Amino acid sequence: MVTTTERQAERAELVSQGYAWEYIKEWQPKITLYRHAPGMDMEGNEAFPVGTPIKGLPGNPDYVRRKGRLGMLPSPPSESCECKWCVARRVHAEPVTDTGEEFTDEESIPCHECGEQVAALTKSGALSRMRVHMKTHQLNQVNPT
């Protein structure tokens, strides 16, 4: 059973994602979701390829949000899609050429305290690594060696 506070938290999350309050409270139409992650069968074989439309699903925002976590989104997969499955496919689909050089990360951010370059495949990954790097500065200030 869903409590009032859980229901209010879900509504707040949906409103923060851009859904209108009237859309949340009223009956929802049926929609079509598209697979951005392949659907697998029990043996691990791909049963539903990426891009397969799934028609006639409930259009309520909570249902769409839950299915979105499984790789089923309202828009078809495309080159401009920024979901984690499409981004991963684009990263792994790029041909790998051995140039004899060491792999260089795509995004790099300099530390404003020590000047060290912190790098990752994406900007958000580099920012995450920078937060971890900044903790080393905080630890050094607390416990100088």
N, C-alpha and C positions, 0 to 999 in steps of 0.2 A: 504494500500500500504506500502510495506517495504522500508525503506530508506536505502541508502548506508551504513550509520554508523551502523544501526541495522544488516544488512547483514554481514558486516565485523566483528561485535561482535559475531554473531552466528558462523561464520567461525573460528574465533579465539578460541571460546569455544570448537568447534569440534576438531580442531587441537590439543588443549591442552589435549583432552581426548584420543589422539592417532590415530585419523583418518588421513590418508595421504591426502595431498592437491589434488592429482589427483583423489582420490576417491570422494572428495566433488564436483569437477567440472564436472565429467562425469556422464552418465546415470547409474542408479543403478539397480542391479538385484533384483528380488523378493526374499524375505527371509521368514523364519518361526519364529514367536515370541511365547514364552511360557508364560502362565499366572503364575505370582508369587503371585498375589493377586486374590482372587476369584471374578468372575463377578456376579453381583447381578441383579435381574429383578426388575420391578417396585414395587413389593410387599415386597422386601427385602429378597427374597429367593435366595439361591445360584444357579444361572443358569449355570455358567461355573466354574467348580472346578479348584483348583490349579493344574498346570501341563498341562492343556489343550493346545494343539498346535493350533496356528492360522496361516494358511498357505497362501502364495501368497500375502504378504504385501509388500509395497515398501521398498526397502533396503536403501533408502537414509538416511544418518546419522541424519539429522534434524528430520525426521519422527520417526526414532528409538529412538532418545532422548526424543521426546515428549511422545511416547507410554511408554517409560521406567518410566516416572513419574507416569504413571497410573498402573504400576505393570506388564507390558508386556515386557519381556527381551529376547534377542537372545539365551540365554542358558536355558536349562530346570532347574527347581528348584532342589536343591540337599542339602545334609547335609553341604557341604563346601561353599554354596552360602552365601554371606555376604550382600545381599540386605535387606532393612528394613523389608520386609514382611516375608522372610525366617527366619531372626533372631527373629522376634516377634513370629512366630509359634514355634520355638525351645524353646524359653523362656517360653511360655504358655503351651507347651506340656509336660514339665517336671512335674512329679508327685509332688504334694505338700504334705508333711508329717508334721503333727503337733508334734513337739518335745517338746513343752512347752517353748522353748527358743524364744527370740526375733529374728526377721529376721536380718540377717547380709548381708550387701552388698558385692558383689563379688570383686570390685575394690576399693582400698583405696590408697590415696596419702597423705603424710605428708606435712604440710605447712613448708617452710624453715624458716619462720620468727617466728612463735609461736609454731610450733610442733604439732598443732591440725591435726587430721586425717580427711580428706574430702573423703567421699565414695559415690559410685553410682553403678548401675548395670553394666555399661561398662566403659572402660578406657576413652573414649571420654566424657562420662557423668561426670566422676570424674574430668577430666581436666576442663570442663565447670564450675563445682561447685567450683573448685579451683580459677578460674578467678574471680568469684563473691566474694569468700572469700578474695582474695587479695585486692579487692576494699575496704573492711572494714579497712584494714591496711592503705591504702592510705587516707581514710577519717579521720582516727584517727591522722595521721600525720598533716593533714591540720587543723583539728578542735580538738586539744587535750582537753580532759575533765578533 
